[in-house]
Amino acid sequence: MSLASPAFKVKLYVPLARPGLALLHKLRGEFSVTSYVKAKFLTHDPERIASFESDPLITRPIAVNILLGLYEAAERVVQDAQAITVPTQLLISGADWVVHHQPQHDFFERLSSPVKEKIELPGFFHDTLGEKDRAPAVAKVRAFIQNLFDHAPPRVDLLHADESGPTADESKALAAALPSLSPRGLYWTAYRAQLMLGGVLSDGIRLGHATGFDSGSTLDYVYRNQPSGIPVLGKVVDKTYLDAIGWRGIRQRKLHVEELLRDAIGRMAAAGQRAHVMDIAAGHGRYVLEALTGDVRSQVGSILLRDYSDINVRDGKSLIAEKGLQQLARFEKADAFDRASLAAQAKSGARPNVGIVSGLYELFPSNEMVSRSLAGLADAIAPGGYLVYTGQPWHPQLEMIARALTSHRQGQAWVMRRRTQAEMDQLVEAAGFTKITQRIDEWGIFTVSLAVRCAKVRARAKAK
């Protein structure tokens, strides 16, 4: 059988070494891997062993891309366990031949859950709840669950996670300057120099240097995804730049924003109302305008795009004209954190019933600013209306972004504080919205959520 054949199989011996992972990355999508794990290494229960060996639905080969995806997800779960705040019980099989023990202990130590329990089960193989003498393990699980029903713990309050906690500490560390002659300091100095050279060759990198790598202009360039630069080499460099995992996530986020925006517009139509859309930090507004496909356009009564940047307002107006939407959409300069300005839209002739805030809050660490903006959105959007909002619970390039890229704010370093999804959702809930659904990209970087404006929450807020 040819090595180029998609059916070519290799045996997998775990744990994988780094060189083995590198090889598998090269084979991603082209090969399958066959697990060597035998049933006798999973459990001591003869019935479970026989079932495993005879079950026709258990497939030994696994595609390399799925295997790598599982491996990368497992690494991230351990690294980012502090994002978990719900009660957690961890059972560890003491004689597990399939997985490492240490990452399980690391995961437990990093949990932010105030209620957590770790139980080690000596002699247990990998199939923890399928072991021959599993009764003690099942009893531990039952007791943990029953105790939570009898004594429900309060929800962890994350509204002030910007002041203290894992993501606040991480952000402060990224903002701290490195000693210029330290190995890391020298590395990032060289990286920035390489990026300056890239700006000579690549139009995208040059635009990032000019307007900020987090600017609306850069994002619109990333959305269009058309490599450009000096002949031949420039386009190659620009394509590499546009293929960075962060930018791929941004493009997927755009698709998810468009999907949930159409969902919200459809919900308004089902309620017998035309949608009046307001985006409070629209950049160039491309994702809003390109969401108006098919019958969706006829279900929209008006579109108001707002942004603080003069460049974005100018280019956004040009995009509206380019798409022939002057009768439906308008663009104005405004501050997304000015609550009074947002609230004033409630008195406009076309009161917003679908609000959008995409890619904005991720750029600002302060929860006070975000809460002020969300309060303005809650003031503006009528009860029963909807809010599409984004989040960034994780990013694999945080240090590179902080050490090498500049922001739209006078060329300052682009340091981001991650918000866990629970934190972002609590901020939205506190403003008076109830979350309905969510989308996330395959890398776990960007989320897009849809929430409904709740009249009862608003009434309680006014009563206070």
C-alpha positions as CSV (number, residue, x, y, z in Angstrom):
1,M,0.0,0.0,0.0
2,S,1.3,3.4,-0.9
3,L,2.2,5.9,1.8
4,A,0.2,8.5,-0.1
5,S,-2.9,6.4,0.3
6,P,-5.5,7.9,2.7
7,A,-6.0,4.3,4.0
8,F,-2.4,4.0,5.2
9,K,-2.4,3.2,8.9
10,V,0.2,3.5,11.6
11,K,0.1,2.2,15.1
12,L,-0.2,4.8,17.9
13,Y,1.7,4.3,21.1
14,V,0.7,6.8,23.8
15,P,1.8,9.1,25.3
16,L,2.8,10.8,22.1
17,A,6.3,12.4,22.0
18,R,6.7,15.9,20.5
19,P,8.5,14.6,17.4
20,G,5.7,12.2,16.9
21,L,3.2,15.1,17.1
22,A,5.1,17.1,14.6
23,L,5.0,14.2,12.2
24,L,1.3,13.7,12.7
25,H,0.7,17.4,12.0
26,K,2.3,16.9,8.6
27,L,0.0,13.9,8.0
28,R,-3.1,15.7,9.1
29,G,-6.1,14.8,7.0
30,E,-4.3,12.2,4.9
31,F,-3.9,9.2,7.3
32,S,-5.6,7.3,10.0
33,V,-4.0,5.9,13.2
34,T,-4.8,2.6,14.7
35,S,-5.0,2.4,18.5
36,Y,-3.0,-0.4,20.1
37,V,-5.1,-0.3,23.3
38,K,-6.6,-3.7,24.2
39,A,-9.7,-4.3,26.3
40,K,-7.7,-6.0,29.0
41,F,-5.9,-2.7,29.7
42,L,-9.2,-0.8,30.1
43,T,-11.0,-2.9,32.8
44,H,-10.8,-6.0,35.0
45,D,-14.5,-6.8,34.3
46,P,-14.7,-9.9,32.0
47,E,-18.1,-8.8,30.7
48,R,-16.9,-5.4,29.7
49,I,-13.8,-6.8,28.0
50,A,-16.0,-9.2,26.0
51,S,-18.3,-6.4,25.0
52,F,-15.5,-4.2,23.9
53,E,-13.9,-6.9,21.8
54,S,-17.2,-7.9,20.1
55,D,-18.9,-4.5,19.6
56,P,-19.0,-3.8,15.9
57,L,-19.5,-0.1,16.5
58,I,-16.1,0.3,18.2
59,T,-13.6,1.4,15.5
60,R,-9.9,1.1,16.1
61,P,-8.6,3.5,13.4
62,I,-8.9,7.2,14.0
63,A,-8.2,10.0,11.5
64,V,-5.1,12.0,12.3
65,N,-6.9,15.3,12.2
66,I,-9.4,14.1,14.8
67,L,-6.6,12.6,17.0
68,L,-4.7,15.9,16.9
69,G,-7.8,17.9,17.6
70,L,-8.5,15.7,20.7
71,Y,-4.9,16.1,21.9
72,E,-4.9,19.9,21.5
73,A,-8.3,20.2,23.2
74,A,-7.0,18.1,26.1
75,E,-3.9,20.3,26.5
76,R,-6.1,23.4,26.5
77,V,-8.5,22.0,29.1
78,V,-5.7,21.4,31.5
79,Q,-4.0,24.7,30.8
80,D,-7.2,26.7,31.1
81,A,-8.9,24.8,33.9
82,Q,-9.2,28.0,35.9
83,A,-12.1,29.0,33.6
84,I,-14.2,26.2,35.3
85,T,-16.1,27.4,38.3
86,V,-18.9,24.8,38.6
87,P,-18.7,22.1,41.2
88,T,-16.4,19.4,40.0
89,Q,-15.6,15.9,41.1
90,L,-12.5,14.2,39.6
91,L,-12.0,10.4,39.7
92,I,-8.5,9.2,38.9
93,S,-7.9,5.5,38.0
94,G,-4.7,4.6,39.9
95,A,-3.5,1.9,37.4
96,D,-4.5,3.7,34.2
97,W,-2.3,2.5,31.3
98,V,-3.9,4.8,28.7
99,V,-3.4,8.3,30.0
100,H,-0.8,10.2,32.1
101,H,-1.7,10.9,35.8
102,Q,0.1,14.2,36.3
103,P,-2.1,16.3,33.9
104,Q,-5.1,15.1,35.9
105,H,-3.6,16.5,39.1
106,D,-2.6,19.7,37.3
107,F,-6.2,20.1,36.0
108,F,-7.6,19.7,39.6
109,E,-5.2,22.2,41.1
110,R,-6.0,24.8,38.5
111,L,-9.8,24.6,38.9
112,S,-11.5,27.7,40.1
113,S,-14.4,25.7,41.4
114,P,-15.0,26.5,45.1
115,V,-16.5,23.0,45.4
116,K,-14.2,20.4,44.1
117,E,-13.2,16.9,45.1
118,K,-10.4,14.5,43.9
119,I,-10.6,10.8,44.4
120,E,-7.9,8.4,43.5
121,L,-8.9,4.8,43.0
122,P,-5.9,2.4,43.5
123,G,-5.8,-0.5,41.0
124,F,-8.5,0.9,38.7
125,F,-7.9,0.7,35.0
126,H,-8.9,3.4,32.4
127,D,-12.6,2.5,32.3
128,T,-13.2,4.0,35.8
129,L,-17.0,3.5,36.0
130,G,-16.8,0.2,34.1
131,E,-14.4,-1.5,36.4
132,K,-15.2,-4.9,38.0
133,D,-15.3,-3.4,41.6
134,R,-16.8,0.0,40.6
135,A,-19.3,0.2,43.4
136,P,-17.2,2.5,45.6
137,A,-16.6,4.9,42.7
138,V,-20.3,5.0,41.8
139,A,-21.1,5.6,45.5
140,K,-18.7,8.6,45.6
141,V,-20.3,10.1,42.5
142,R,-23.8,9.6,44.0
143,A,-22.8,11.2,47.3
144,F,-21.3,14.2,45.5
145,I,-24.4,14.8,43.4
146,Q,-26.8,14.3,46.2
147,N,-24.9,16.8,48.4
148,L,-25.1,19.4,45.7
149,F,-28.9,19.0,45.5
150,D,-29.2,19.2,49.3
151,H,-26.8,22.2,49.6
152,A,-26.6,24.0,46.3
153,P,-23.5,26.3,46.3
154,P,-23.9,29.9,45.2
155,R,-22.8,30.9,41.7
156,V,-19.3,32.3,41.5
157,D,-19.5,36.1,41.0
158,L,-17.3,37.0,38.1
159,L,-18.4,40.6,37.6
160,H,-15.1,41.8,39.1
161,A,-12.8,39.3,37.5
162,D,-11.0,42.2,35.9
163,E,-9.7,43.2,39.3
164,S,-8.3,39.9,40.5
165,G,-8.1,36.3,39.3
166,P,-6.3,34.3,36.7
167,T,-7.2,36.4,33.6
168,A,-6.4,39.6,35.4
169,D,-3.0,38.3,36.5
170,E,-2.3,37.0,33.0
171,S,-3.1,40.4,31.5
172,K,-0.9,42.2,33.9
173,A,2.0,39.9,33.2
174,L,1.6,40.4,29.5
175,A,1.6,44.2,30.0
176,A,4.8,44.2,32.0
177,A,7.9,45.0,30.0
178,L,10.6,42.4,29.6
179,P,14.2,43.1,30.4
180,S,15.7,44.1,27.1
181,L,18.7,41.7,27.3
182,S,16.8,38.7,28.6
183,P,16.3,35.8,26.3
184,R,12.6,36.5,25.9
185,G,13.2,40.2,25.6
186,L,15.7,39.6,22.8
187,Y,13.4,37.1,21.1
188,W,10.5,39.6,20.9
189,T,12.8,42.4,19.8
190,A,13.9,40.2,16.9
191,Y,10.3,39.2,16.2
192,R,9.2,42.9,16.0
193,A,12.0,43.6,13.6
194,Q,10.9,40.7,11.4
195,L,7.4,42.1,11.5
196,M,8.6,45.5,10.4
197,L,10.3,43.8,7.4
198,G,7.1,41.9,6.7
199,G,5.4,45.3,6.5
200,V,7.6,46.3,3.6
201,L,6.5,43.2,1.7
202,S,2.9,42.6,2.9
203,D,0.0,45.0,2.5
204,G,-1.9,43.4,5.4
205,I,1.1,43.8,7.8
206,R,1.7,47.3,6.6
207,L,-2.0,48.2,7.2
208,G,-1.7,46.8,10.7
209,H,1.3,49.0,11.5
210,A,-0.5,52.0,10.1
211,T,-3.9,51.7,11.7
212,G,-3.4,49.1,14.5
213,F,-3.7,45.4,14.2
214,D,-7.0,45.5,16.1
215,S,-8.5,48.3,14.0
216,G,-11.6,48.2,11.9
217,S,-9.5,48.6,8.8
218,T,-7.4,45.6,9.6
219,L,-10.4,43.5,10.4
220,D,-12.1,44.4,7.1
221,Y,-8.8,43.4,5.3
222,V,-8.9,40.1,7.2
223,Y,-12.5,39.5,6.3
224,R,-11.8,40.0,2.6
225,N,-8.9,37.5,2.8
226,Q,-7.2,38.5,-0.5
227,P,-3.4,38.3,-0.1
228,S,-1.7,41.4,-1.4
229,G,1.8,42.9,-1.4
230,I,4.8,43.4,-3.6
231,P,4.9,40.9,-6.5
232,V,5.4,37.2,-5.7
233,L,7.1,37.4,-2.3
234,G,4.8,40.0,-0.8
235,K,1.7,37.9,-1.6
236,V,3.3,34.8,-0.1
237,V,4.1,36.7,3.1
238,D,0.6,38.2,3.2
239,K,-1.1,34.8,2.8
240,T,0.9,33.4,5.7
241,Y,-0.1,36.5,7.7
242,L,-3.8,36.0,6.8
243,D,-3.7,32.3,7.6
244,A,-2.6,32.9,11.2
245,I,-5.0,31.0,13.5
246,G,-6.2,34.2,15.1
247,W,-7.3,35.6,11.8
248,R,-8.9,32.3,10.8
249,G,-10.9,32.6,14.0
250,I,-11.9,36.1,13.2
251,R,-13.3,35.1,9.8
252,Q,-15.3,32.3,11.5
253,R,-16.5,34.7,14.1
254,K,-17.8,36.9,11.2
255,L,-19.8,33.9,9.9
256,H,-21.2,33.2,13.3
257,V,-22.2,36.9,13.8
258,E,-24.0,36.9,10.5
259,E,-25.8,33.6,11.4
260,L,-27.0,34.8,14.7
261,L,-27.9,38.2,13.3
262,R,-30.1,36.5,10.8
263,D,-31.5,34.4,13.6
264,A,-32.5,37.5,15.6
265,I,-34.0,39.2,12.5
266,G,-36.0,36.0,11.9
267,R,-37.3,36.0,15.5
268,M,-38.5,39.6,15.1
269,A,-40.2,38.7,11.9
270,A,-41.9,35.7,13.6
271,A,-43.2,38.2,16.2
272,G,-44.6,40.4,13.5
273,Q,-42.0,43.1,13.6
274,R,-39.4,44.4,11.3
275,A,-35.9,44.4,12.7
276,H,-34.2,47.7,13.5
277,V,-30.5,46.8,13.8
278,M,-27.9,48.9,15.7
279,D,-24.2,47.9,15.8
280,I,-22.4,50.1,18.4
281,A,-18.8,49.4,17.1
282,A,-19.2,48.3,13.6
283,G,-15.8,48.8,12.1
284,H,-16.6,49.0,8.4
285,G,-19.9,47.1,9.0
286,R,-19.2,44.4,6.5
287,Y,-20.6,41.5,8.6
288,V,-23.8,43.4,9.1
289,L,-24.3,44.3,5.5
290,E,-23.3,40.9,4.2
291,A,-25.8,39.2,6.5
292,L,-28.7,40.6,4.5
293,T,-29.1,37.7,2.1
294,G,-32.3,36.3,0.6
295,D,-35.5,37.2,2.4
296,V,-33.6,38.7,5.4
297,R,-33.3,42.1,3.7
298,S,-37.0,42.5,3.4
299,Q,-37.4,41.8,7.2
300,V,-35.2,44.7,8.2
301,G,-36.6,48.2,8.7
302,S,-33.4,50.0,9.3
303,I,-29.7,49.6,10.1
304,L,-27.7,52.0,12.2
305,L,-23.9,51.5,12.3
306,R,-21.8,53.4,14.8
307,D,-18.1,53.6,15.4
308,Y,-15.7,56.0,17.2
309,S,-13.1,56.0,14.3
310,D,-13.3,58.6,11.6
311,I,-11.7,56.1,9.2
312,N,-14.3,53.5,10.0
313,V,-17.2,55.9,9.5
314,R,-15.8,57.1,6.2
315,D,-15.1,53.6,4.9
316,G,-18.3,52.2,6.3
317,K,-20.3,54.8,4.4
318,S,-18.5,53.8,1.3
319,L,-19.4,50.2,1.9
320,I,-23.0,51.0,2.3
321,A,-23.0,52.9,-1.0
322,E,-21.1,50.1,-2.7
323,K,-23.8,47.6,-1.7
324,G,-26.6,50.0,-2.6
325,L,-28.1,50.1,0.9
326,Q,-28.3,53.9,1.4
327,Q,-32.1,53.8,1.9
328,L,-31.8,51.2,4.6
329,A,-28.5,51.8,6.4
330,R,-26.7,54.8,7.8
331,F,-23.3,55.3,9.6
332,E,-22.6,57.8,12.4
333,K,-19.7,58.5,14.7
334,A,-20.3,57.6,18.3
335,D,-18.7,56.2,21.5
336,A,-19.8,52.7,22.3
337,F,-19.1,53.3,26.0
338,D,-21.3,56.4,26.2
339,R,-24.4,55.1,28.0
340,A,-26.4,58.2,27.5
341,S,-25.7,58.3,23.8
342,L,-26.8,54.7,23.4
343,A,-29.9,55.1,25.6
344,A,-31.0,58.1,23.4
345,Q,-31.6,55.6,20.6
346,A,-34.7,54.4,22.5
347,K,-36.4,57.7,21.6
348,S,-35.4,57.6,18.0
349,G,-38.0,57.0,15.3
350,A,-36.7,53.5,14.7
351,R,-35.9,52.2,18.2
352,P,-33.4,49.3,18.0
353,N,-34.7,45.8,18.6
354,V,-31.6,44.0,17.5
355,G,-28.3,45.2,18.9
356,I,-24.8,44.0,18.0
357,V,-21.5,44.4,19.8
358,S,-18.7,42.4,18.0
359,G,-15.0,42.3,18.7
360,L,-15.2,45.4,21.0
361,Y,-15.2,44.3,24.6
362,E,-12.3,41.9,24.0
363,L,-10.1,44.9,23.5
364,F,-10.8,46.5,26.9
365,P,-10.0,44.8,30.2
366,S,-12.3,46.9,32.4
367,N,-15.6,45.4,33.3
368,E,-16.9,48.8,34.4
369,M,-16.6,50.0,30.8
370,V,-18.2,46.9,29.4
371,S,-21.1,47.2,32.0
372,R,-21.6,50.8,31.1
373,S,-21.9,49.9,27.4
374,L,-24.2,47.0,28.0
375,A,-26.4,49.2,30.2
376,G,-26.7,51.6,27.4
377,L,-27.7,48.8,25.0
378,A,-30.3,47.6,27.5
379,D,-31.7,51.2,27.7
380,A,-31.9,51.4,23.9
381,I,-33.2,47.9,23.0
382,A,-36.9,47.4,23.7
383,P,-37.9,44.4,25.9
384,G,-38.3,41.3,23.7
385,G,-35.5,42.6,21.4
386,Y,-32.2,40.8,20.9
387,L,-28.4,41.3,21.4
388,V,-25.7,39.6,19.5
389,Y,-22.4,39.7,21.4
390,T,-19.0,38.2,21.1
391,G,-16.4,36.9,23.5
392,Q,-12.8,35.6,23.6
393,P,-12.4,33.1,26.3
394,W,-9.0,31.8,25.0
395,H,-6.4,32.7,22.4
396,P,-3.2,30.7,21.5
397,Q,-1.3,33.9,20.5
398,L,-1.9,36.2,23.4
399,E,1.8,36.8,24.2
400,M,2.7,37.3,20.5
401,I,-0.1,39.8,20.2
402,A,1.0,41.7,23.4
403,R,4.7,41.6,22.6
404,A,4.7,42.3,18.9
405,L,1.5,43.9,17.6
406,T,0.3,47.5,18.1
407,S,-3.3,48.6,18.8
408,H,-5.4,51.4,17.3
409,R,-4.8,53.4,20.4
410,Q,-1.9,55.6,19.5
411,G,0.3,52.5,18.7
412,Q,0.2,51.1,22.2
413,A,0.9,47.4,22.7
414,W,-2.2,45.3,22.0
415,V,-2.6,43.6,25.4
416,M,-5.8,41.7,25.8
417,R,-7.5,40.3,28.9
418,R,-9.4,37.2,28.2
419,R,-12.9,36.9,29.6
420,T,-14.2,33.4,30.3
421,Q,-17.6,32.7,28.8
422,A,-19.1,32.6,32.2
423,E,-17.8,36.1,33.0
424,M,-19.0,37.5,29.7
425,D,-22.5,36.0,30.2
426,Q,-22.8,37.3,33.7
427,L,-22.0,40.8,32.5
428,V,-24.7,40.5,29.8
429,E,-27.2,39.0,32.3
430,A,-26.5,41.8,34.8
431,A,-27.5,44.4,32.2
432,G,-30.9,42.7,31.6
433,F,-30.5,40.1,28.9
434,T,-31.1,36.4,29.0
435,K,-28.8,34.2,26.8
436,I,-30.5,32.0,24.2
437,T,-27.7,30.3,22.2
438,Q,-24.0,30.4,21.4
439,R,-21.6,29.6,18.6
440,I,-17.8,28.9,18.9
441,D,-15.1,28.2,16.4
442,E,-13.3,24.8,16.2
443,W,-10.2,26.2,18.0
444,G,-12.2,27.6,20.9
445,I,-11.0,31.2,20.5
446,F,-14.1,33.3,19.6
447,T,-17.7,32.9,20.7
448,V,-20.8,34.6,19.4
449,S,-23.9,34.6,21.6
450,L,-27.6,35.6,21.2
451,A,-29.5,37.0,24.1
452,V,-33.0,38.4,24.5
453,R,-33.9,41.7,26.4
454,C,-35.8,40.7,29.5
455,A,-38.5,43.1,30.7
456,K,-38.6,41.6,34.2
457,V,-34.9,42.1,34.8
458,R,-35.3,45.7,33.5
459,A,-38.1,46.3,36.0
460,R,-36.1,45.0,38.9
461,A,-33.1,47.1,37.9
462,K,-35.3,50.2,37.9
463,A,-36.8,49.3,41.2
464,K,-33.3,49.3,42.7
